[in-house]
């Protein structure tokens, strides 16, 4: 296969719609993490906001762990 040696038009990617995890309804851990996330957002600490999102997503709620 011969390599392309001329300019190509840019690839257009659509924006993905992203929503934050809400956690399990009635779960005290998820509620606490959501509170920490909102506090971090008010303080402008977006790294901690992201960390809280990861923790909420990974909180098991009785699911078996993924190995």
C-alpha positions in Angstrom: 0.0 0.0 0.0 1.4 3.4 -1.0 1.5 6.0 1.8 -0.5 9.2 1.4 1.9 12.1 0.7 -0.5 14.9 0.3 -2.7 16.9 2.6 -6.0 15.3 3.8 -9.1 17.2 4.9 -9.5 17.3 8.7 -11.5 14.5 10.4 -14.6 15.9 12.0 -15.6 14.3 15.3 -19.0 14.9 16.9 -19.2 16.0 20.5 -20.2 13.2 22.8 -22.9 14.0 25.3 -21.5 13.3 28.8 -23.4 13.1 32.0 -22.0 12.7 35.5 -22.7 9.5 37.4 -25.6 9.9 39.8 -24.9 6.8 41.9 -27.4 4.4 43.4 -30.6 6.0 44.8 -30.5 5.9 48.6 -26.9 5.0 48.9 -25.1 6.9 51.7 -21.7 6.5 50.0 -22.9 7.9 46.7 -24.7 10.7 48.4 -21.5 11.6 50.3 -19.4 11.4 47.2 -21.8 13.6 45.3 -21.6 16.2 48.1 -17.8 16.1 48.0 -18.0 16.5 44.2 -20.2 19.6 44.5 -17.9 21.1 47.1 -14.9 20.5 44.8 -16.7 22.1 41.9 -17.5 25.2 44.0 -13.8 25.4 44.9 -12.7 25.0 41.3 -10.9 21.7 42.0 -11.9 19.8 38.8 -9.4 17.1 39.4 -11.2 16.2 42.6 -14.6 16.4 40.8 -13.2 13.8 38.3 -12.0 11.6 41.2 -15.4 11.7 42.8 -17.0 10.7 39.5 -14.7 7.7 39.2 -15.5 6.6 42.7 -19.2 6.9 42.2 -19.0 4.9 38.9 -16.9 2.2 40.6 -18.9 1.9 43.8 -20.2 -1.7 43.6 -23.8 -1.6 45.1 -23.7 -5.3 45.5 -22.3 -6.1 42.0 -19.5 -8.5 41.7 -16.1 -7.0 41.0 -14.8 -6.9 37.4 -11.6 -8.9 37.2 
